[in-house]
Amino acid sequence: MPDYIAYTDGEPFPGVIGRTQADSMPAWPVPPRTPQGAPNILMIVLDDTGFAQVGCFGGLGGRVETPNIDRLAAGGLRYNNFHTTSLCSPTRACMLTGRNHHSVGAAVVMEFPNGYPGYNGHIPREAAMLPAVLVERGYNTMCLGKWHLAPAEHITASGPYDRWPLGQGFERFYGFLMGETNQWEPDLWYDNHKVDPPRSPEEGYHLTEDLADRAIEWITAQQAVTPSKPFFMYFAPGATHSPHHAPREWIEKYRGRFDDGWDAVREETLRKQKEMGVVPESTDLPPRNPGVRAWDELTPDEKRLFARQMEVYAAFLSHTDHHIGRLLDFLEHAELMENTLIIFLSDNGASGEGGANGLASEMSFFNLTPETLQDMLDMIDEWGSPSTHPHYATGWACAGNTPNRWYKQMVHEGGTRDPLIIHWPSRISDKGAIRSQFHHAVDVMPTVLEAIGMEMPAQVRGYPQMPLEGESMAYSLNDAAAPTPKKVQYFEMLGHRALWAGGWKLVTTHVSASFRWSFSLMDHEAHDGDFDADEWELYHLDEDFSEVHDLAATHPDKVRELLDLWWAEAGRYKVLPLDDSIVVRMLVPRPHVFEERDTYIYYHPVRLVRPGSPDVRNRSHAIVAEVEIPQGGAEGVIVSNGGFDGGYSLCVKDGRLHYVSNWLAREHYVVTSDVPVPEGRTTVRMEFRRTEDFAGKATLYINGSMVGEGDIPHTNLTVYAIAEGLEVGSDSTSAVWPEYRPPFTFTGTIERVEIEADGPGHSDPGGTWRVARYRQ
């Protein structure tokens, strides 16, 4: 016991203050104390991993190997009736706040807010996140990997930083802030500052390995100083969200393993799941999702391409499992495993966003211009490498969600029923068992708090707290037969709606124009904004695990009962007003941190992310740079914006000035000066004159003289990159132009860069759709 008096923040001073030291007694402020025996918490969150894709939930018929996730299941519990919101940011908001996603303004991903409380993307202070609660009770808190819980417009060099990880209670952060990143060349942040990866792809770098290295390093350091102090680690790799990136040797392990196709895999997976007991014996296999063709109807080239897509995805998942295993091995080696509560889950079902044929570059999906089959066949040997940003075909997502219907974004079980494993050696005796109680992501935080032995505080950081809206799952750790305490759970995502109550589920798919586009369902009639046109389906999930037998026609009273309950829940949890827009939602006027202007002035060095960068797409504009070229010449990037999947670069290479416009990594339109860049003080200028939608002519000038011009027939329609933005003096993350390697730092001196933008930019969503359809 210490031989001094201690107290924590908020407690009165327990010492004695007299007139002098002799008649006084000191006391010392100390960090908050954790409850006796409080466990470490490790939350492992995968991304877009379907119900059937990890080994212990079927492993696609045993084809996918995840031995380390499987050992968590063998030593813990699998939950086969756990649900999410069907999309990443909303699910993560539920998990970390213990409230429903609309309740905390996280109805959709952070890039698609609207101006209503359930949808504004600003998680309120009154819904403190789990790390903010735990750090006040003496935990060290660490976040690694994907965040995607800050308003997109806040991810700038000017912040605000209060909804970044360190502003939400994490003491350390290493990862990426937006929805996805290149696994070979990630948009990487350390705490609140931008950093470069420690190695290049050529040197063997991969983000998942880096995250595992950092996780082990942080726990090692924390335990070296305070071995009695528990930690909360949120470990959220980019896997298995697109881009599907994996080392070549991992991909080759799966060569030929999926040649039988998705139909055979679905059937074998359901058999395997029944053998494992993760689905009831009575479970039926639903028909393929609309838009998914029978494998036997595909051409040999299609089969070859689609099989390769799944080989790469499986390699990505197995590679991730391997590095999860390194973290688990460390916990065992450090004798920390016994009292570490591990919660493993996926944030939504397998993603169908690759469309019917998959994508060599997911930026093609975001820019509404998917590749042709031949485009992708030409890249089949590169699939999963740094030269691709790939996604698989919807047939594999359909298989990955077996036996559930539909995909991520949708509120049928394929989007919302996801794998959950809870592992806690000191508290779980029924190791390897399965739990079937209905639960939801909103129940994760209450579970952790009960496991620690603490209540949700009434105030956190001075803010009164909303009540938790989830129910703890702790009761189920050693009681398989206990009924779930949940009575009802609503679902809503992009207009798709559902409600679970007492084992019944009411659900509807809302067909909007964006939904048709995303899932290659152009034969479906869209009814944007008309929610009354939706057809409701009714399933008794307790008897119909896979939503095969629609009972709406025979149980109209049940439909009305659950529909009335859905509207009541929608009003209670800020779900209204319903909104099915996506493109329009991106473009409606709203507050931005970034200050739009006609002229932007920058001084070297500048490195910005996309939300803090000037948007010159579909606008006439000019880039003017005042540079000093040393004797013997210089090279490097003067200005760049974007990266591998699209953008532009104004650079000096081989003594000449080049303007490069990268269109979706498919074409690199290059305009080169016909004279060298002279030594000494020099002004270079690039003028882009818009000639039609998303196309124009680029002209180069050196010291006022025209030195080159060329046509730019295509530019990205909606976005250059998820995160990469404007840089002055370098192109640091992934290269706009493959003729140089990042960062290709400018070796002269950049005095000043000015970007002049002419007129409003990309503001016509209807025009974007028209251009996209025309250019298909």
Summary of the structure (lengths in Angstrom):
residues: 776
radius of gyration: 27.1
end to end distance: 73.2
largest distance: 92.7
contacts: 2771
relative contact order: 0.13
helix: 28%
strand: 24%
